[in-house]
Amino acid sequence: MASRTFKMRPAAQPNMDSQPVVVPEPETLDDPSSSPQWQKFAPFLMIAVMVGFFVLMIASGVRNIASSPYMMMPIMTMAMMALMYLGVGGHGGGNPDDVDKKRKTYWLHLRERRKIAHHHGSQLHNLQSRVYPHPATLQSKVDTDSMWTVRPPVGGATETSPLDEIPEAMQPWLTARIGVGVTRLVPGLKTKDQLAVDEQREPVTYIAFRRFLRTQSFVTNCPTGISFADHLGYSFNGDPDAVLGLANAMIVSLAFNHAPTHLAIGMITSASGEDTWDWLKWLPHTQNRFRSDRAGTARLVWRSFADFAADPILSSPDNNAHLVVFVDTPDADAALPPSIDMDRAHNVTYVVLRSLSETLSTEASQFTVTADGKFSTKDQKNHVRADKLSSLSARLIAQKMSELRPPGWDAG
């Protein structure tokens, strides 16, 4: 097949708003104000008035107390005094009108902070969507300016940003989309280091404060990726069909973002898996330029770890691409043979999809995918809705990409 050079363009750095969202602290309860001195004598005054009415009735010769009109006066006096007593506020913590004003002012402050938080969430969602496009859209994006834009970090350098926390999508090297889920807001919410104790907080504003932190700290339904740069090996467990569907999506995501000169993709699979992974031969990332077979350039596909260990790509000094090796050996163990020199094969990452057992991953790099697409890690359960891509759709993406080559590919 004739190939042509694809001019790679680096991704434009997003202009992320770094304005922090400082959540106002909730109001505190005012210290109970001391009651007026006259209010302390109000009960005694009411008792004296009632006694006076009874004395007046007896002096006037009334014998039927129930029929006396004077009985209405004590009741009215008691009601008036009670209303006066409650209207002052007593031990309620201040004037209710002042409390309502403070609550309204606090809600207005939260409304303005919410606008900023929503703006940050929108820009983060747009960034993640650009770096991790949906696998169903990749076929239309192949051979466009958005392909092969990710570059390896130079000298271990990371992206510079005024943000306290750098979004995952601003460091996309060796990352692949896994689905959509909940992502922490960047820049995150900030609060005062020391807040008042619970007993001193005004309950209405404190509830609004807690609800704001709970609902505005995360972005939902956001494209999410996984990094293959942190550990030597990774493993995916759970429903086999869901794992294979997610693997197809992750492979095309890696191939779309990374150029073959920077990233190579390999597969260790038994004979039973040849039909499942036959579509990989179309990806330029699977070409093994250090080995040939009867059909020409060999592919980075091996029947076992022993065949992989004997491949010259591991020992070639001209191999500068990072190699991500997917392992699908449901009838064999996944373990590195002693013949592999870890010092010379330092730029290799292993991703185990199916195996009888494996020793490549750690507890932190083990993931689970259920039949209904719920993705879980060691610390987070069902926080991502995993992608699932069929082999046919993956083949169509790979075939469209098959004729494209990065500059200097033939010279390498």
TASUL-V549766 format. One record per residue. PHI is phi in degrees with one decimal (* if undefined). Layout:
# TASUL-V549766
phi:PHI
phi:PHI
This chain:
# TASUL-V549766
phi:*
phi:-71.3
phi:-116.7
phi:-139.5
phi:-81.5
phi:-104.6
phi:-78.9
phi:-82.0
phi:-123.1
phi:-68.1
phi:-69.3
phi:-70.9
phi:-71.4
phi:-71.1
phi:-93.5
phi:-84.8
phi:-71.1
phi:-98.3
phi:-63.8
phi:-72.8
phi:-102.4
phi:-92.1
phi:-79.6
phi:-64.4
phi:-73.4
phi:-65.9
phi:-67.1
phi:-109.0
phi:-72.7
phi:-71.6
phi:-63.9
phi:-57.7
phi:-79.9
phi:-70.2
phi:-73.3
phi:-58.9
phi:-62.8
phi:-65.0
phi:-69.1
phi:-68.9
phi:-95.3
phi:-60.3
phi:-60.5
phi:-66.4
phi:-63.9
phi:-64.3
phi:-63.2
phi:-63.8
phi:-63.3
phi:-64.4
phi:-62.1
phi:-60.8
phi:-64.5
phi:-63.5
phi:-62.2
phi:-64.5
phi:-66.6
phi:-65.4
phi:-66.2
phi:-84.9
phi:86.4
phi:-76.8
phi:-103.9
phi:-97.2
phi:-65.1
phi:-64.5
phi:-91.6
phi:-79.6
phi:-68.6
phi:-69.1
phi:-68.4
phi:-72.6
phi:-66.6
phi:-60.2
phi:-65.3
phi:-65.0
phi:-65.4
phi:-62.4
phi:-65.6
phi:-64.9
phi:-66.2
phi:-64.2
phi:-64.0
phi:-62.3
phi:-66.2
phi:-72.8
phi:-66.8
phi:-69.0
phi:110.3
phi:53.6
phi:-102.3
phi:-80.2
phi:99.6
phi:127.8
phi:-74.3
phi:-58.0
phi:-63.6
phi:-66.1
phi:-64.1
phi:-63.1
phi:-63.2
phi:-64.1
phi:-65.3
phi:-63.0
phi:-64.4
phi:-65.5
phi:-64.8
phi:-65.1
phi:-63.0
phi:-64.2
phi:-61.6
phi:-68.5
phi:-67.6
phi:-66.0
phi:-61.5
phi:-66.9
phi:-62.2
phi:-66.5
phi:-64.6
phi:-63.6
phi:-63.9
phi:-66.6
phi:-69.9
phi:-68.6
phi:-63.5
phi:-64.5
phi:-64.6
phi:-64.6
phi:-67.2
phi:-72.8
phi:-79.1
phi:-119.8
phi:-66.9
phi:-62.4
phi:-60.0
phi:-69.6
phi:-100.1
phi:-67.6
phi:-60.7
phi:-77.6
phi:-93.2
phi:-63.0
phi:70.1
phi:-120.9
phi:-65.2
phi:-84.0
phi:-92.2
phi:56.6
phi:-97.6
phi:-84.3
phi:-119.0
phi:-68.6
phi:-64.2
phi:-89.1
phi:60.4
phi:76.0
phi:-73.8
phi:-115.3
phi:-64.1
phi:-91.3
phi:-156.6
phi:-72.4
phi:-77.6
phi:-66.3
phi:-125.1
phi:-87.6
phi:-60.3
phi:-57.6
phi:-71.6
phi:-87.3
phi:-130.4
phi:-83.6
phi:-60.6
phi:60.7
phi:-111.5
phi:-135.1
phi:-69.4
phi:-118.6
phi:155.5
phi:-123.7
phi:-168.1
phi:-98.2
phi:-123.3
phi:-69.2
phi:-66.0
phi:-133.2
phi:-65.3
phi:-79.5
phi:-76.0
phi:-121.6
phi:-130.8
phi:-65.3
phi:-60.2
phi:-124.3
phi:-100.2
phi:-64.6
phi:-67.4
phi:-57.3
phi:-65.9
phi:-96.5
phi:-87.2
phi:-72.8
phi:-62.9
phi:-67.2
phi:-70.7
phi:-68.6
phi:-63.8
phi:-63.8
phi:-62.3
phi:-65.9
phi:-64.6
phi:-63.3
phi:-63.6
phi:-73.1
phi:-95.6
phi:-103.7
phi:-83.8
phi:-134.9
phi:-112.2
phi:-90.4
phi:53.3
phi:-106.7
phi:-55.3
phi:-128.9
phi:-119.4
phi:-128.9
phi:-95.8
phi:-104.7
phi:-106.8
phi:-98.8
phi:-134.9
phi:-69.6
phi:-135.2
phi:-133.7
phi:-139.2
phi:-120.4
phi:-120.1
phi:119.0
phi:-68.7
phi:-59.7
phi:-65.4
phi:-66.6
phi:-65.8
phi:-67.5
phi:-63.2
phi:-67.6
phi:-62.1
phi:-58.3
phi:-66.9
phi:-66.7
phi:-66.1
phi:-69.5
phi:-66.3
phi:-61.7
phi:-68.1
phi:-73.5
phi:-83.5
phi:-110.4
phi:-77.3
phi:-60.9
phi:-71.4
phi:-104.8
phi:-139.7
phi:-113.3
phi:-121.9
phi:-124.5
phi:-144.0
phi:-105.0
phi:-145.3
phi:-79.5
phi:-60.7
phi:-69.4
phi:-99.4
phi:-63.2
phi:-67.4
phi:-63.3
phi:-111.5
phi:-63.0
phi:-67.9
phi:-63.3
phi:-63.5
phi:-82.2
phi:-74.2
phi:-65.3
phi:-71.6
phi:-96.1
phi:-74.0
phi:-100.1
phi:-75.8
phi:-104.8
phi:-152.7
phi:-124.0
phi:-131.5
phi:-65.5
phi:-92.4
phi:119.5
phi:-66.3
phi:-72.7
phi:-108.1
phi:-82.1
phi:-131.8
phi:-133.3
phi:-81.9
phi:-156.5
phi:-66.9
phi:-66.5
phi:-63.4
phi:-63.9
phi:-65.3
phi:-87.4
phi:-72.6
phi:-67.9
phi:-64.8
phi:-74.0
phi:-109.0
phi:-76.4
phi:-72.0
phi:-86.6
phi:-85.9
phi:-104.3
phi:-82.3
phi:-75.3
phi:-106.7
phi:-105.8
phi:-105.5
phi:-89.1
phi:-120.2
phi:-129.2
phi:-128.7
phi:-64.6
phi:-109.8
phi:-147.9
phi:-81.9
phi:-109.0
phi:-151.1
phi:-74.8
phi:-72.6
phi:-62.3
phi:-73.3
phi:-81.5
phi:-84.7
phi:-65.4
phi:-68.0
phi:-87.3
phi:-111.8
phi:-73.9
phi:-98.1
phi:-126.2
phi:-121.6
phi:-111.4
phi:-125.7
phi:-89.3
phi:-98.7
phi:-143.3
phi:-169.9
phi:-67.2
phi:-158.2
phi:-149.3
phi:-126.3
phi:-92.6
phi:-100.2
phi:-112.4
phi:-61.6
phi:-74.6
phi:-114.0
phi:-111.8
phi:-129.0
phi:-129.8
phi:-127.0
phi:-86.9
phi:-63.8
phi:-91.7
phi:85.8
phi:-87.9
phi:-102.2
phi:-133.2
phi:-112.7
phi:-62.9
phi:-101.3
phi:-124.5
phi:-103.8
phi:54.1
phi:-92.9
phi:-135.2
phi:-93.0
phi:-70.8
phi:-72.5
phi:-146.1
phi:-122.6
phi:-74.5
phi:-64.5
phi:-66.3
phi:-64.4
phi:-64.6
phi:-63.5
phi:-63.6
phi:-65.4
phi:-66.2
phi:-66.0
phi:-68.6
phi:-86.5
phi:-64.4
phi:-86.1
phi:-92.0
phi:-136.6
phi:-71.9
phi:-58.9
phi:76.0
phi:-66.0
phi:-66.9
phi:-73.4
phi:-74.2
